[in-house]
Amino acid sequence: QVQLVESGGGLVQAGGSLRLSCAASGRTSSGYAMGWFRTAPGKEREFVACIGGSGGFIIYGDSVKGRFTISRDNAKNTVYLQMNSLKPEDTAVYYCAADRSFASITRTPQYWGQGTQVTVSS
């Protein structure tokens, strides 16, 4: 089992920045792929970004490319999502996810956090 706890959400004005963190515990492994998803009110879950176990493979969703950066610190079992140039449409609950397989992390990750709210005001 892997437990994931997100932090860093909050309220920010459009154009501002936030950094989300996701701390992993339990049966952790630096080999796990990690990712971020978000769910906005009335919308389906959206893939945001993912990173491979060693940090060498990274994928971003089209809507966040060039604005968000995913990274990880395996020594701390933590993955980060730096969000810059935030827009009101980025408002959502952001979820951290983990999976042994990089192929699965963008679609059906095995482990999920509880989510953290990000609200961007116009």
C-alpha positions as CSV (number, residue, x, y, z in Angstrom):
1,Q,0.0,0.0,0.0
2,V,1.1,3.5,-0.7
3,Q,-0.4,6.5,1.0
4,L,-0.4,9.9,-0.6
5,V,-1.0,13.2,1.1
6,E,-1.2,16.5,-0.9
7,S,-0.6,19.9,0.4
8,G,-0.1,23.4,-0.9
9,G,-3.4,24.2,-2.3
10,G,-5.2,27.5,-1.7
11,L,-6.6,30.7,-3.2
12,V,-4.5,32.7,-5.6
13,Q,-5.1,35.5,-8.1
14,A,-4.9,34.9,-11.8
15,G,-1.3,35.2,-12.9
16,G,0.0,34.0,-9.6
17,S,1.8,30.8,-8.6
18,L,1.4,27.9,-6.3
19,R,3.4,24.8,-5.5
20,L,1.7,21.6,-4.6
21,S,3.4,18.8,-2.8
22,C,2.6,15.1,-2.5
23,A,4.2,13.1,0.2
24,A,4.3,9.4,-0.2
25,S,4.5,6.9,2.6
26,G,4.0,3.2,3.1
27,R,5.3,0.7,0.6
28,T,7.1,3.4,-1.2
29,S,9.6,3.0,-4.0
30,S,11.5,5.5,-6.0
31,G,10.5,3.4,-9.0
32,Y,6.9,4.4,-8.7
33,A,5.6,6.7,-11.4
34,M,3.8,9.7,-9.9
35,G,1.2,12.0,-11.4
36,W,-1.2,14.8,-10.8
37,F,-4.8,15.0,-11.9
38,R,-7.5,17.6,-11.4
39,T,-11.3,17.7,-11.2
40,A,-13.1,20.9,-11.8
41,P,-16.8,21.4,-10.8
42,G,-19.0,19.8,-13.4
43,K,-16.1,18.5,-15.4
44,E,-14.5,15.1,-15.8
45,R,-11.1,14.3,-14.2
46,E,-8.2,15.7,-16.3
47,F,-4.7,14.5,-16.5
48,V,-2.2,17.2,-15.5
49,A,1.3,15.8,-15.4
50,C,3.3,12.7,-14.6
51,I,6.9,11.8,-13.9
52,G,8.7,8.5,-14.0
53,G,10.4,6.9,-11.1
54,S,13.8,8.3,-11.8
55,G,12.5,11.6,-13.0
56,G,13.7,11.0,-16.6
57,F,10.2,10.7,-18.2
58,I,7.7,13.6,-17.9
59,I,4.4,14.2,-19.6
60,Y,2.1,17.2,-19.4
61,G,-1.5,17.7,-20.3
62,D,-2.0,20.1,-23.1
63,S,-3.8,22.7,-21.0
64,V,-0.8,23.1,-18.6
65,K,2.2,22.8,-20.9
66,G,4.6,25.7,-20.4
67,R,3.0,26.8,-17.2
68,F,3.3,23.8,-14.8
69,T,6.4,21.9,-13.9
70,I,6.4,18.5,-12.2
71,S,9.4,17.3,-10.2
72,R,10.3,14.8,-7.5
73,D,12.7,14.3,-4.6
74,N,13.0,10.6,-4.1
75,A,15.0,11.1,-0.9
76,K,12.0,12.8,0.6
77,N,9.4,10.5,-1.2
78,T,7.8,13.7,-2.5
79,V,6.6,14.9,-5.8
80,Y,5.9,18.6,-6.6
81,L,3.8,20.5,-9.0
82,Q,4.9,24.1,-9.6
83,M,2.0,26.0,-11.1
84,N,2.8,29.4,-12.7
85,S,0.7,31.8,-14.7
86,L,-2.5,30.4,-13.1
87,K,-5.8,31.0,-14.7
88,P,-9.3,30.8,-13.3
89,E,-9.9,27.7,-15.4
90,D,-7.2,26.0,-13.4
91,T,-9.5,26.0,-10.4
92,A,-10.1,22.4,-9.4
93,V,-9.3,19.8,-6.8
94,Y,-5.9,18.5,-7.5
95,Y,-5.1,14.8,-6.8
96,C,-1.8,13.1,-6.5
97,A,-1.5,9.6,-7.9
98,A,1.0,6.8,-8.0
99,D,1.5,3.6,-9.9
100,R,4.3,1.0,-10.5
101,S,3.8,1.4,-14.2
102,F,4.5,4.6,-16.1
103,A,2.1,3.3,-18.8
104,S,-0.7,3.4,-16.3
105,I,0.0,6.6,-14.5
106,T,-1.8,8.8,-17.2
107,R,-5.0,6.8,-17.2
108,T,-5.7,4.5,-14.2
109,P,-3.2,5.0,-11.4
110,Q,-3.5,2.5,-8.5
111,Y,-3.0,4.9,-5.6
112,W,-4.7,8.3,-5.0
113,G,-4.4,11.0,-2.5
114,Q,-7.4,12.9,-1.0
115,G,-6.9,16.0,-3.0
116,T,-6.2,19.6,-2.4
117,Q,-8.3,22.6,-3.5
118,V,-6.8,25.2,-5.8
119,T,-8.9,28.3,-6.5
120,V,-7.8,30.9,-8.9
121,S,-9.7,34.2,-8.8
122,S,-10.0,36.5,-11.8
